[in-house]
Amino acid sequence: MSEAKFKPVFIFLDTDKHASPFDILMTLDLIPDVVVLKYENVTPEDVEKIVYDALFPRGPKGIKYTKVFVNGKELETVNAIVEKIRKCMFPPFELSVIVDPRGSYTTASAAVVKTLEILRKLGLGGIEGKNVTVLAGTGPVGVAAAWLYAAEKAVEVIVTSREITRAQKVASRINEELKTDVVKPFQARTPEDVGRAIENADIVLATGAPGVQLLPLNTLKTYGKKVKVVADCNAVPPYGIEGLDPKWDGKEVIPGVYGVGALVIGTLKNKIEAELIKKALQEPKGIFDFRTAYEIGKAMLPTK
Ligand SMILES: NC(=O)c1ccc[n+]([C@@H]2O[C@H](COP(=O)([O-])OP(=O)(O)OC[C@H]3O[C@@H](n4cnc5c(N)ncnc54)[C@H](OP(=O)(O)O)[C@@H]3O)[C@@H](O)[C@H]2O)c1
């Protein structure tokens, strides 16, 4: 078959009972002649069968037009699926794999990019050398954001949780992967605990569950003397950071503390995801996860 005849095919592997229509719709709108296949309730044990059957029928030329999108709520299962896919592939039978579990990786990337943008606008340089606190950083968004801040050479990345063991697990994993010790676990159950977690922070990112307030305004006023940027991923009231409107893009929450709201992060998230899908379509192989998403988002910032 001539290469021009191969249609782009996106195979959605979702760990959830119902595949998310969000990413499917975005893919359909971006690529007019795309064919979408979806598999739900996917477990790591299902991967070999599906992926091997996707790798071979179109041959080494056609495989460049076959893409996999891994999705789902359970991050550990998603990671195990991605590992299985990696193991199934070998040259020339390799394909592009997008990983964005429930939008978390593109959201984390957008949040980190927005905080970087505000730092630059304030003339405060980049993330390198800054102290960061990721509030409730144990979910998929928080883990990816903490990873990115550590990779960008923040001097300290505090990850809070109501349970210290959950924060410890996140910190150990990132420190091990990046061969660093900058990620520090912190147990935060009360506003005072949260206050102590942000005492030295230049950047505070809230990545708590929808509808959960993590940082009351009084706590920010009392403890956030060094804070320059706050950002919140939670768009469901009450928001993660009191006093920070989801539509704000760099507006002062209190004097000297500039805020980025969840809807602003969400808008950039959608742009990043669209570019991630286009990149995976163009490139014949590779894993396109939060690392790629962050590079895409960073490249969208003005150079000066
Ligand atoms: N714009 C978008 O497209 C988009 C996409 C994805 C996510 N989001 C938003 O990003 C945020 C983070 O998403 P996620 O999926 O990573 O969140 P998540 O896993 O649901 O929750 C993150 C963390 O919040 C903490 N938490 C849960 N309930 C809490 C409570 N009642 N009180 C205090 N802490 C609580 C938990 O930490 P501990 O148990 O360790 O304390 C949990 O690990 C959410 O608000 C979500 O809506 C937006």
The ligand as an SDF file (V2000), in Angstrom:
LIG
                    3D

 48 52  0  0  0  0  0  0  0  0999 V2000
   -8.3060   21.5510   33.7790 N   0  0  0  0  0  0  0  0  0  0  0  0
   -8.2720   20.2240   33.6120 C   0  0  0  0  0  0  0  0  0  0  0  0
   -8.5000   19.7360   32.5160 O   0  0  0  0  0  0  0  0  0  0  0  0
   -7.8980   19.3400   34.7620 C   0  0  0  0  0  0  0  0  0  0  0  0
   -7.4650   18.0510   34.4780 C   0  0  0  0  0  0  0  0  0  0  0  0
   -7.0890   17.2470   35.5180 C   0  0  0  0  0  0  0  0  0  0  0  0
   -7.1840   17.7300   36.8460 C   0  0  0  0  0  0  0  0  0  0  0  0
   -7.6390   18.9770   37.0750 N   0  0  0  0  0  0  0  0  0  0  0  0
   -7.7520   19.4810   38.4590 C   0  0  0  0  0  0  0  0  0  0  0  0
   -6.4880   19.4070   39.0890 O   0  0  0  0  0  0  0  0  0  0  0  0
   -6.6410   19.0860   40.4680 C   0  0  0  0  0  0  0  0  0  0  0  0
   -5.7600   17.8920   40.8170 C   0  0  0  0  0  0  0  0  0  0  0  0
   -6.1840   16.7630   40.0670 O   0  0  0  0  0  0  0  0  0  0  0  0
   -5.8040   15.2830   40.5580 P   0  0  0  0  0  0  0  0  0  0  0  0
   -6.5070   14.3460   39.6590 O   0  0  0  0  0  0  0  0  0  0  0  0
   -4.3260   15.1750   40.7230 O   0  0  0  0  0  0  0  0  0  0  0  0
   -6.5100   15.3060   42.0020 O   0  0  0  0  0  0  0  0  0  0  0  0
   -6.8870   14.1360   43.0090 P   0  0  0  0  0  0  0  0  0  0  0  0
   -6.0050   12.9620   42.7500 O   0  0  0  0  0  0  0  0  0  0  0  0
   -8.3510   13.9250   42.9870 O   0  0  0  0  0  0  0  0  0  0  0  0
   -6.5430   14.8160   44.4120 O   0  0  0  0  0  0  0  0  0  0  0  0
   -5.2540   15.3000   44.6950 C   0  0  0  0  0  0  0  0  0  0  0  0
   -4.9920   15.1900   46.1870 C   0  0  0  0  0  0  0  0  0  0  0  0
   -5.9410   15.9720   46.9130 O   0  0  0  0  0  0  0  0  0  0  0  0
   -5.9350   15.5040   48.2480 C   0  0  0  0  0  0  0  0  0  0  0  0
   -7.2960   15.5160   48.7770 N   0  0  0  0  0  0  0  0  0  0  0  0
   -8.3610   14.7940   48.3510 C   0  0  0  0  0  0  0  0  0  0  0  0
   -9.4490   15.0510   49.1000 N   0  0  0  0  0  0  0  0  0  0  0  0
   -9.0540   15.9580   50.0340 C   0  0  0  0  0  0  0  0  0  0  0  0
   -9.7090   16.6110   51.1070 C   0  0  0  0  0  0  0  0  0  0  0  0
  -11.0070   16.4050   51.3590 N   0  0  0  0  0  0  0  0  0  0  0  0
   -8.9940   17.4740   51.8640 N   0  0  0  0  0  0  0  0  0  0  0  0
   -7.6890   17.7070   51.5960 C   0  0  0  0  0  0  0  0  0  0  0  0
   -7.0090   17.1200   50.6050 N   0  0  0  0  0  0  0  0  0  0  0  0
   -7.6940   16.2540   49.8300 C   0  0  0  0  0  0  0  0  0  0  0  0
   -5.3800   14.0840   48.2270 C   0  0  0  0  0  0  0  0  0  0  0  0
   -4.1180   14.1060   48.8740 O   0  0  0  0  0  0  0  0  0  0  0  0
   -3.8050   13.3480   50.2620 P   0  0  0  0  0  0  0  0  0  0  0  0
   -4.7990   12.2510   50.4240 O   0  0  0  0  0  0  0  0  0  0  0  0
   -2.4130   12.8450   50.0180 O   0  0  0  0  0  0  0  0  0  0  0  0
   -3.8790   14.4010   51.2980 O   0  0  0  0  0  0  0  0  0  0  0  0
   -5.2050   13.8050   46.7570 C   0  0  0  0  0  0  0  0  0  0  0  0
   -4.0890   12.9660   46.4800 O   0  0  0  0  0  0  0  0  0  0  0  0
   -8.1360   18.8200   40.6890 C   0  0  0  0  0  0  0  0  0  0  0  0
   -8.7310   19.9190   41.3100 O   0  0  0  0  0  0  0  0  0  0  0  0
   -8.6750   18.6050   39.2910 C   0  0  0  0  0  0  0  0  0  0  0  0
  -10.0170   18.9850   39.1520 O   0  0  0  0  0  0  0  0  0  0  0  0
   -7.9650   19.8080   36.0690 C   0  0  0  0  0  0  0  0  0  0  0  0
  1  2  1  0
  2  3  2  0
  2  4  1  0
  4  5  1  0
  4 48  2  0
  5  6  2  0
  6  7  1  0
  7  8  2  0
  8  9  1  0
  8 48  1  0
  9 10  1  0
  9 46  1  0
 10 11  1  0
 11 12  1  0
 11 44  1  0
 12 13  1  0
 13 14  1  0
 14 15  2  0
 14 16  1  0
 14 17  1  0
 17 18  1  0
 18 19  2  0
 18 20  1  0
 18 21  1  0
 21 22  1  0
 22 23  1  0
 23 24  1  0
 23 42  1  0
 24 25  1  0
 25 26  1  0
 25 36  1  0
 26 27  1  0
 26 35  1  0
 27 28  2  0
 28 29  1  0
 29 30  1  0
 29 35  2  0
 30 31  1  0
 30 32  2  0
 32 33  1  0
 33 34  2  0
 34 35  1  0
 36 37  1  0
 36 42  1  0
 37 38  1  0
 38 39  2  0
 38 40  1  0
 38 41  1  0
 42 43  1  0
 44 45  1  0
 44 46  1  0
 46 47  1  0
M  CHG  2   8   1  16  -1
M  END
$$$$
